[in-house]
Amino acid sequence: MTIIIIKDFFVNLTILISVLFFYSRVMKDSQLHQDSPLHIKLLMGFAGGIIGILLMIFSIHGSFLIDLRHLPIILLAYYGRGIPAYLCAALIIFGDFFINRDFSFVVIIVLFLIAFVSIFIANRNISGKHKVFATLTTTNIILTTILYFFVLDDIKHYIFSMFLHVIFTYVAGYASFNVIEYIRASQELFNKYKLESTIDSLTGLNNVRKFDYICKKLMKMAATRNEALTLLYIDIDFFKKINDTYGHLEGDMVLKEVGSILKNSTRPTDIISRNGGEEFTVILVDCSTELSSEISERIRKSVEDHVFMLSNGETINITVSIGVAAFDKGVNDINLFINKADKALYQAKKLGRNQVVYD
């Protein structure tokens, strides 16, 4: 009998962990937390109810009945608080009413009491580990106390039932929390690396990889919609001299400030990137020739007039050269588009720097 019970428990545990893993992957961009939108909380509460009913169907049977239906309630209370936890409890009660012939109103009391206690503990200002322990311990006390009234055999039978129930709840509870935390931590790390792979860490602008992706996408859209698209290729004049004179840390400060100037000199819809070293690009989306000229000159003048403060208190002034190229919808190669702007930039430097040249 004991072997059968343990086998049934692992079936329940496998179901629970598998569903939790599946949920975490499907909802990786909408993880449940206390401040989640209402529709997310309702969706998670409904999903938790289904999981609870599933665990109830695969109950661990012996001469007593044990299942893990209460664990989804505990998990939802911990991460989403009241709405998903109470909804989950209500759905499990609803499922129990239709599945079990010996349905008792005690089930209603027990599940809503577990939800209430779990939410109460989740709102306490204690560490996550202590919350998990306190929640599992308190709900174990509630369940084993209620279980006493349904075990009609001798006291030994009750103690055996209580012991298994406590062990199963602790094992399954900690396993569930650890699975969720592991998946969430992995997803957070993945999102961090994903962001870092597309963002220049120094300036916070798009890096060259993100620039290539967005530029190709915008070129296709511009060709389809017959919209104007302009590329500004920007290079800081004599930037090597800044690094050689003041050091690379000061040079990095200059690069960051230039990035800020570009943000303040362009429209919110424009795409700003640092393409490497002292080179920047700005993609002007659906922008007329007149406005492109205005923005380009505004950038050049803003950099020229800006006073760059170094960490030693010294100030310097710099300039930029800008090459401007308009997108030709007959050209679908991004390299040709970039080369047009790069040639214009080369011409601006050749003509004396600190100026804008149009292809």
Secondary structure, DSSP 8 states (H G I E B T S, - for coil): -HHHHHHHHHHHHHHHHHHHHHHHHHTTTS---TT--HHHHHHHHHHHHHHHHHHHHT-EESSSEE--THHHHHHHHHHH-HHHHHHHHHHHHHHHHHH-TT--HHHHHHHHHHHHHHHHHHTSSS-HHHHHHHHHHHHHHHHHHHHHTT--S-HHHHHHHHHHHHHHHHHHHHHHHHHHHHHHHHHHHHHHHHHHTTB-TTT-SB-HHHHHHHHHHHHHHHHHHT--EEEEEEEETTHHHHHHHH-HHHHHHHHHHHHHHHHHHS-TTSEEEEEETTEEEEEEET--HHHHHHHHHHHHHHHHH--EE-TTS-EE---EEEEEEE--TT---HHHHHHHHHHHHHHHHHTTSSSEEE-
